[in-house]
């Protein structure tokens, strides 16, 4: 069923990863704010991967909502979303620490913390999926 709590967690995770990258900036230059989609126009390859990982995370977590009939696969895909976001978080930390001109780029945006929020939401969803799976197993034992 789509109205389960894990579906809501996954939907919010998808919205955070897919829509809030347009709202919150990753960091702020003295001249402009840098959003995730602005990184497609940069020359550095690692910077081009960041928006792709945000969009991949949003797509996979939304796809996971549609797998409500197969809880085991939904759980595994939730783990995949967690891995994508942990990799994205590590990449964002690496890029923020190695940005040229760190003196002028000292203000980080809230967009750097979006992967943490997504990881927490997917962990809560996986916990609810596990709870549902245990409930179904216990009902099967009674039959």
N, CA and C atoms as a LAMMPS dump frame, in Angstrom:
ITEM: TIMESTEP
0
ITEM: NUMBER OF ATOMS
429
ITEM: BOX BOUNDS ff ff ff
-5.0000000000000000e+02 5.0000000000000000e+02
-5.0000000000000000e+02 5.0000000000000000e+02
-5.0000000000000000e+02 5.0000000000000000e+02
ITEM: ATOMS id mol type element x y z
1 1 1 N 0.836 -1.176 0
2 1 2 C 0 0 0
3 1 3 C 0.883 1.242 0
4 2 1 N 0.458 2.203 -0.755
5 2 2 C 1.264 3.41 -0.904
6 2 3 C 1.133 4.332 0.313
7 3 1 N 0.089 4.215 1.096
8 3 2 C -0.113 5.125 2.204
9 3 3 C 0.665 4.726 3.467
10 4 1 N 1.562 3.778 3.371
11 4 2 C 2.345 3.369 4.525
12 4 3 C 3.34 4.463 4.891
13 5 1 N 3.835 4.441 6.115
14 5 2 C 4.719 5.499 6.608
15 5 3 C 6.05 5.493 5.867
16 6 1 N 6.525 4.293 5.462
17 6 2 C 7.794 4.265 4.737
18 6 3 C 7.669 4.911 3.364
19 7 1 N 6.489 4.844 2.769
20 7 2 C 6.281 5.52 1.494
21 7 3 C 6.336 7.03 1.667
22 8 1 N 5.826 7.507 2.791
23 8 2 C 5.9 8.943 3.066
24 8 3 C 7.342 9.357 3.298
25 9 1 N 8.093 8.569 4.062
26 9 2 C 9.508 8.867 4.273
27 9 3 C 10.269 8.893 2.941
28 10 1 N 10.01 7.92 2.086
29 10 2 C 10.708 7.859 0.802
30 10 3 C 10.299 9.009 -0.116
31 11 1 N 9.035 9.405 -0.067
32 11 2 C 8.582 10.544 -0.865
33 11 3 C 9.246 11.836 -0.392
34 12 1 N 9.324 12.024 0.91
35 12 2 C 9.992 13.223 1.437
36 12 3 C 11.477 13.19 1.096
37 13 1 N 12.106 12.025 1.159
38 13 2 C 13.514 11.901 0.785
39 13 3 C 13.711 12.239 -0.688
40 14 1 N 12.787 11.808 -1.518
41 14 2 C 12.862 12.115 -2.941
42 14 3 C 12.693 13.617 -3.186
43 15 1 N 11.788 14.243 -2.46
44 15 2 C 11.583 15.684 -2.604
45 15 3 C 12.805 16.451 -2.109
46 16 1 N 13.368 16.034 -0.986
47 16 2 C 14.551 16.711 -0.45
48 16 3 C 15.71 16.607 -1.43
49 17 1 N 15.907 15.434 -1.987
50 17 2 C 17.042 15.217 -2.878
51 17 3 C 16.815 15.778 -4.277
52 18 1 N 15.567 15.834 -4.722
53 18 2 C 15.303 16.27 -6.088
54 18 3 C 14.842 17.694 -6.234
55 19 1 N 14.078 18.205 -5.286
56 19 2 C 13.499 19.542 -5.443
57 19 3 C 14.22 20.605 -4.628
58 20 1 N 14.723 20.243 -3.463
59 20 2 C 15.343 21.262 -2.625
60 20 3 C 16.725 21.681 -3.107
61 21 1 N 17.287 20.973 -4.087
62 21 2 C 18.567 21.416 -4.639
63 21 3 C 18.386 22.682 -5.478
64 22 1 N 17.132 22.963 -5.865
65 22 2 C 16.848 24.2 -6.583
66 22 3 C 16.638 25.364 -5.616
67 23 1 N 16.356 25.058 -4.361
68 23 2 C 16.023 26.094 -3.38
69 23 3 C 17.238 26.499 -2.548
70 24 1 N 17.986 25.508 -2.048
71 24 2 C 19.11 25.782 -1.152
72 24 3 C 20.42 25.726 -1.917
73 25 1 N 21.315 26.652 -1.599
74 25 2 C 22.608 26.684 -2.271
75 25 3 C 23.606 25.766 -1.569
76 26 1 N 24.619 25.338 -2.325
77 26 2 C 25.665 24.497 -1.756
78 26 3 C 26.703 25.34 -1.034
79 27 1 N 27.14 26.401 -1.665
80 27 2 C 28.042 27.362 -1.041
81 27 3 C 27.83 28.711 -1.697
82 28 1 N 28.41 29.728 -1.087
83 28 2 C 28.198 31.083 -1.569
84 28 3 C 29.533 31.739 -1.869
85 29 1 N 29.709 32.14 -3.114
86 29 2 C 30.85 32.95 -3.502
87 29 3 C 30.557 34.393 -3.118
88 30 1 N 31.573 35.258 -3.095
89 30 2 C 31.272 36.665 -2.845
90 30 3 C 30.381 37.26 -3.94
91 31 1 N 30.433 36.712 -5.144
92 31 2 C 29.665 37.265 -6.254
93 31 3 C 28.322 36.582 -6.464
94 32 1 N 28.227 35.281 -6.153
95 32 2 C 27.007 34.534 -6.465
96 32 3 C 26.834 33.35 -5.532
97 33 1 N 25.605 32.834 -5.527
98 33 2 C 25.326 31.594 -4.821
99 33 3 C 25.457 30.439 -5.807
100 34 1 N 26.048 29.346 -5.374
101 34 2 C 26.254 28.191 -6.242
102 34 3 C 25.253 27.109 -5.855
103 35 1 N 24.36 26.786 -6.787
104 35 2 C 23.384 25.721 -6.605
105 35 3 C 23.911 24.449 -7.261
106 36 1 N 23.238 23.342 -7.014
107 36 2 C 23.718 22.054 -7.523
108 36 3 C 23.712 22.01 -9.048
109 37 1 N 22.692 22.553 -9.682
110 37 2 C 22.626 22.486 -11.144
111 37 3 C 23.61 23.433 -11.818
112 38 1 N 24.125 24.418 -11.083
113 38 2 C 25.16 25.294 -11.636
114 38 3 C 26.469 24.55 -11.846
115 39 1 N 26.631 23.421 -11.182
116 39 2 C 27.881 22.665 -11.269
117 39 3 C 28.029 21.919 -12.584
118 40 1 N 26.945 21.793 -13.354
119 40 2 C 27.062 21.17 -14.682
120 40 3 C 27.938 22.006 -15.609
121 41 1 N 28.002 23.293 -15.374
122 41 2 C 28.749 24.184 -16.257
123 41 3 C 30.209 24.351 -15.851
124 42 1 N 30.639 23.672 -14.817
125 42 2 C 32.023 23.76 -14.374
126 42 3 C 32.894 22.799 -15.174
127 43 1 N 34.195 23.05 -15.172
128 43 2 C 35.13 22.219 -15.919
129 43 3 C 35.556 20.972 -15.144
130 44 1 N 35.589 21.066 -13.847
131 44 2 C 36.065 19.981 -13.002
132 44 3 C 35.052 18.835 -13.015
133 45 1 N 35.508 17.6 -13.287
134 45 2 C 34.624 16.45 -13.459
135 45 3 C 33.865 16.098 -12.18
136 46 1 N 34.532 16.196 -11.029
137 46 2 C 33.862 15.857 -9.78
138 46 3 C 32.687 16.777 -9.491
139 47 1 N 32.768 18 -9.945
140 47 2 C 31.667 18.934 -9.731
141 47 3 C 30.462 18.582 -10.593
142 48 1 N 30.687 17.95 -11.717
143 48 2 C 29.577 17.55 -12.578
144 48 3 C 28.853 16.31 -12.037
145 49 1 N 29.532 15.536 -11.194
146 49 2 C 28.929 14.33 -10.634
147 49 3 C 27.922 14.684 -9.535
148 50 1 N 28.132 15.779 -8.829
149 50 2 C 27.29 16.137 -7.687
150 50 3 C 25.82 16.277 -8.064
151 51 1 N 25.449 17.08 -9.084
152 51 2 C 24.012 17.151 -9.403
153 51 3 C 23.456 15.833 -9.938
154 52 1 N 24.294 15.052 -10.622
155 52 2 C 23.835 13.744 -11.096
156 52 3 C 23.495 12.82 -9.928
157 53 1 N 24.313 12.863 -8.885
158 53 2 C 24.039 12.018 -7.726
159 53 3 C 22.794 12.479 -6.977
160 54 1 N 22.576 13.796 -6.897
161 54 2 C 21.344 14.294 -6.284
162 54 3 C 20.123 13.787 -7.049
163 55 1 N 20.155 13.906 -8.359
164 55 2 C 19.013 13.481 -9.17
165 55 3 C 18.855 11.967 -9.176
166 56 1 N 19.964 11.223 -9.163
167 56 2 C 19.901 9.765 -9.084
168 56 3 C 19.286 9.321 -7.759
169 57 1 N 19.676 9.975 -6.689
170 57 2 C 19.114 9.654 -5.375
171 57 3 C 17.613 9.913 -5.342
172 58 1 N 17.184 11.029 -5.919
173 58 2 C 15.751 11.347 -5.952
174 58 3 C 14.982 10.331 -6.79
175 59 1 N 15.544 9.958 -7.927
176 59 2 C 14.872 9.016 -8.816
177 59 3 C 14.765 7.625 -8.198
178 60 1 N 15.846 7.16 -7.603
179 60 2 C 15.85 5.813 -7.03
180 60 3 C 14.94 5.748 -5.804
181 61 1 N 14.933 6.792 -4.988
182 61 2 C 14.052 6.753 -3.816
183 61 3 C 12.582 6.855 -4.226
184 62 1 N 12.276 7.595 -5.296
185 62 2 C 10.893 7.628 -5.778
186 62 3 C 10.508 6.287 -6.398
187 63 1 N 11.438 5.663 -7.126
188 63 2 C 11.188 4.345 -7.7
189 63 3 C 10.951 3.314 -6.604
190 64 1 N 11.609 3.491 -5.47
191 64 2 C 11.456 2.565 -4.362
192 64 3 C 10.044 2.609 -3.774
193 65 1 N 9.384 3.74 -3.885
194 65 2 C 8.001 3.842 -3.396
195 65 3 C 7.094 2.883 -4.17
196 66 1 N 7.359 2.752 -5.452
197 66 2 C 6.505 1.933 -6.311
198 66 3 C 6.691 0.434 -6.089
199 67 1 N 7.695 0.067 -5.319
200 67 2 C 7.961 -1.348 -5.037
201 67 3 C 7.361 -1.783 -3.701
202 68 1 N 6.212 -1.237 -3.349
203 68 2 C 5.631 -1.518 -2.037
204 68 3 C 5.199 -2.967 -1.896
205 69 1 N 5.008 -3.683 -2.989
206 69 2 C 4.611 -5.094 -2.906
207 69 3 C 5.804 -6.008 -2.595
208 70 1 N 6.984 -5.582 -2.976
209 70 2 C 8.195 -6.372 -2.746
210 70 3 C 9.042 -5.659 -1.689
211 71 1 N 8.781 -5.966 -0.422
212 71 2 C 9.43 -5.242 0.679
213 71 3 C 10.925 -5.52 0.749
214 72 1 N 11.349 -6.717 0.404
215 72 2 C 12.779 -7.03 0.469
216 72 3 C 13.564 -6.206 -0.551
217 73 1 N 13.036 -6.104 -1.77
218 73 2 C 13.699 -5.294 -2.787
219 73 3 C 13.65 -3.811 -2.421
220 74 1 N 12.553 -3.385 -1.818
221 74 2 C 12.437 -1.998 -1.381
222 74 3 C 13.474 -1.695 -0.297
223 75 1 N 13.724 -2.634 0.579
224 75 2 C 14.736 -2.481 1.622
225 75 3 C 16.128 -2.369 1.021
226 76 1 N 16.42 -3.219 0.038
227 76 2 C 17.739 -3.198 -0.615
228 76 3 C 17.937 -1.89 -1.384
229 77 1 N 16.914 -1.434 -2.054
230 77 2 C 17.025 -0.172 -2.783
231 77 3 C 17.188 0.993 -1.813
232 78 1 N 16.569 0.895 -0.639
233 78 2 C 16.786 1.903 0.396
234 78 3 C 18.239 1.957 0.826
235 79 1 N 18.852 0.798 0.952
236 79 2 C 20.289 0.765 1.278
237 79 3 C 21.121 1.38 0.158
238 80 1 N 20.713 1.149 -1.084
239 80 2 C 21.411 1.748 -2.22
240 80 3 C 21.31 3.271 -2.184
241 81 1 N 20.151 3.79 -1.835
242 81 2 C 19.971 5.243 -1.719
243 81 3 C 20.86 5.797 -0.607
244 82 1 N 20.975 5.057 0.489
245 82 2 C 21.852 5.482 1.579
246 82 3 C 23.295 5.536 1.102
247 83 1 N 23.732 4.52 0.364
248 83 2 C 25.107 4.52 -0.151
249 83 3 C 25.352 5.666 -1.127
250 84 1 N 24.388 5.936 -1.991
251 84 2 C 24.524 7.049 -2.935
252 84 3 C 24.68 8.365 -2.172
253 85 1 N 23.874 8.561 -1.145
254 85 2 C 23.926 9.81 -0.399
255 85 3 C 25.17 9.913 0.475
256 86 1 N 25.663 8.809 1
257 86 2 C 26.917 8.866 1.747
258 86 3 C 28.081 9.193 0.821
259 87 1 N 28.08 8.626 -0.373
260 87 2 C 29.101 8.972 -1.358
261 87 3 C 28.994 10.446 -1.743
262 88 1 N 27.77 10.916 -1.932
263 88 2 C 27.536 12.321 -2.266
264 88 3 C 28 13.233 -1.143
265 89 1 N 27.735 12.855 0.093
266 89 2 C 28.17 13.65 1.234
267 89 3 C 29.693 13.711 1.307
268 90 1 N 30.343 12.573 1.104
269 90 2 C 31.808 12.567 1.086
270 90 3 C 32.362 13.415 -0.035
271 91 1 N 31.726 13.366 -1.196
272 91 2 C 32.16 14.179 -2.326
273 91 3 C 31.976 15.664 -2.039
274 92 1 N 30.865 16.026 -1.422
275 92 2 C 30.634 17.426 -1.071
276 92 3 C 31.636 17.919 -0.037
277 93 1 N 31.966 17.077 0.933
278 93 2 C 32.966 17.471 1.928
279 93 3 C 34.325 17.636 1.272
280 94 1 N 34.686 16.704 0.393
281 94 2 C 35.965 16.806 -0.307
282 94 3 C 36.035 18.076 -1.147
283 95 1 N 34.983 18.355 -1.89
284 95 2 C 34.977 19.543 -2.749
285 95 3 C 35.007 20.815 -1.91
286 96 1 N 34.283 20.826 -0.796
287 96 2 C 34.268 22.034 0.024
288 96 3 C 35.607 22.283 0.7
289 97 1 N 36.351 21.221 0.979
290 97 2 C 37.658 21.401 1.594
291 97 3 C 38.752 21.731 0.589
292 98 1 N 38.531 21.407 -0.673
293 98 2 C 39.559 21.649 -1.679
294 98 3 C 39.185 22.741 -2.666
295 99 1 N 38.16 23.524 -2.358
296 99 2 C 37.79 24.612 -3.261
297 99 3 C 38.907 25.637 -3.324
298 100 1 N 39.224 26.118 -4.506
299 100 2 C 40.24 27.168 -4.585
300 100 3 C 39.668 28.475 -4.031
301 101 1 N 40.522 29.241 -3.383
302 101 2 C 40.093 30.516 -2.822
303 101 3 C 39.213 30.325 -1.61
304 102 1 N 39.628 29.472 -0.7
305 102 2 C 38.803 29.163 0.471
306 102 3 C 38.575 30.385 1.347
307 103 1 N 39.459 31.353 1.28
308 103 2 C 39.271 32.556 2.086
309 103 3 C 38.03 33.308 1.623
310 104 1 N 37.833 33.359 0.31
311 104 2 C 36.662 34.066 -0.203
312 104 3 C 35.413 33.192 -0.225
313 105 1 N 35.579 31.861 -0.112
314 105 2 C 34.435 30.944 -0.106
315 105 3 C 34.377 30.301 1.269
316 106 1 N 33.971 31.038 2.241
317 106 2 C 33.944 30.475 3.583
318 106 3 C 32.53 30.2 4.063
319 107 1 N 31.537 30.568 3.274
320 107 2 C 30.163 30.378 3.706
321 107 3 C 29.55 29.199 2.959
322 108 1 N 29.329 28.125 3.697
323 108 2 C 28.707 26.936 3.112
324 108 3 C 27.198 27.071 3.221
325 109 1 N 26.504 26.503 2.256
326 109 2 C 25.048 26.583 2.257
327 109 3 C 24.415 25.37 2.897
328 110 1 N 23.112 25.446 3.076
329 110 2 C 22.372 24.339 3.682
330 110 3 C 22.282 23.15 2.728
331 111 1 N 22.516 23.375 1.45
332 111 2 C 22.474 22.3 0.469
333 111 3 C 23.523 21.236 0.706
334 112 1 N 24.569 21.587 1.448
335 112 2 C 25.606 20.597 1.769
336 112 3 C 25.081 19.536 2.742
337 113 1 N 24.017 19.86 3.481
338 113 2 C 23.492 18.943 4.485
339 113 3 C 22.278 18.162 4.004
340 114 1 N 21.842 18.386 2.778
341 114 2 C 20.69 17.655 2.25
342 114 3 C 20.904 16.141 2.207
343 115 1 N 22.109 15.65 1.84
344 115 2 C 22.295 14.188 1.863
345 115 3 C 22.135 13.579 3.256
346 116 1 N 22.48 14.332 4.305
347 116 2 C 22.31 13.818 5.666
348 116 3 C 20.821 13.637 5.973
349 117 1 N 20.018 14.609 5.563
350 117 2 C 18.577 14.53 5.791
351 117 3 C 17.983 13.343 5.027
352 118 1 N 18.447 13.146 3.792
353 118 2 C 17.955 12.029 2.99
354 118 3 C 18.345 10.696 3.625
355 119 1 N 19.567 10.589 4.121
356 119 2 C 19.999 9.351 4.769
357 119 3 C 19.129 9.062 5.99
358 120 1 N 18.849 10.072 6.791
359 120 2 C 18.002 9.862 7.969
360 120 3 C 16.589 9.419 7.583
361 121 1 N 16.037 10.031 6.543
362 121 2 C 14.693 9.646 6.105
363 121 3 C 14.656 8.22 5.561
364 122 1 N 15.666 7.835 4.818
365 122 2 C 15.696 6.479 4.257
366 122 3 C 15.956 5.443 5.353
367 123 1 N 16.745 5.799 6.355
368 123 2 C 16.939 4.885 7.488
369 123 3 C 15.616 4.663 8.218
370 124 1 N 14.845 5.73 8.411
371 124 2 C 13.526 5.585 9.034
372 124 3 C 12.593 4.736 8.162
373 125 1 N 12.669 4.928 6.852
374 125 2 C 11.849 4.122 5.943
375 125 3 C 12.257 2.657 6.002
376 126 1 N 13.558 2.386 6.02
377 126 2 C 14.016 0.997 6.097
378 126 3 C 13.612 0.349 7.415
379 127 1 N 13.608 1.134 8.477
380 127 2 C 13.167 0.609 9.768
381 127 3 C 11.686 0.223 9.713
382 128 1 N 10.87 1.05 9.067
383 128 2 C 9.442 0.747 8.936
384 128 3 C 9.217 -0.437 7.996
385 129 1 N 10.016 -0.555 6.948
386 129 2 C 9.912 -1.703 6.036
387 129 3 C 10.251 -2.987 6.782
388 130 1 N 11.29 -2.953 7.582
389 130 2 C 11.689 -4.123 8.374
390 130 3 C 10.586 -4.499 9.364
391 131 1 N 9.963 -3.497 9.956
392 131 2 C 8.873 -3.746 10.888
393 131 3 C 7.689 -4.417 10.18
394 132 1 N 7.361 -3.944 8.979
395 132 2 C 6.288 -4.574 8.195
396 132 3 C 6.636 -6.015 7.822
397 133 1 N 7.872 -6.22 7.428
398 133 2 C 8.305 -7.564 7.033
399 133 3 C 8.229 -8.524 8.22
400 134 1 N 8.629 -8.066 9.394
401 134 2 C 8.533 -8.906 10.589
402 134 3 C 7.085 -9.201 10.95
403 135 1 N 6.2 -8.236 10.744
404 135 2 C 4.78 -8.433 11.02
405 135 3 C 4.184 -9.483 10.08
406 136 1 N 4.559 -9.421 8.818
407 136 2 C 4.061 -10.399 7.85
408 136 3 C 4.606 -11.79 8.177
409 137 1 N 5.871 -11.877 8.569
410 137 2 C 6.447 -13.178 8.935
411 137 3 C 5.771 -13.768 10.154
412 138 1 N 5.453 -12.935 11.115
413 138 2 C 4.792 -13.448 12.321
414 138 3 C 3.348 -13.893 12.004
415 139 1 N 2.698 -13.218 11.089
416 139 2 C 1.344 -13.637 10.693
417 139 3 C 1.396 -14.936 9.911
418 140 1 N 2.458 -15.14 9.131
419 140 2 C 2.597 -16.399 8.393
420 140 3 C 2.869 -17.571 9.336
421 141 1 N 3.518 -17.321 10.45
422 141 2 C 3.783 -18.387 11.406
423 141 3 C 2.51 -18.862 12.101
424 142 1 N 1.559 -17.95 12.234
425 142 2 C 0.325 -18.324 12.916
426 142 3 C -0.584 -19.185 12.052
427 143 1 N -0.419 -19.142 10.759
428 143 2 C -1.289 -19.924 9.858
429 143 3 C -0.982 -21.37 9.867
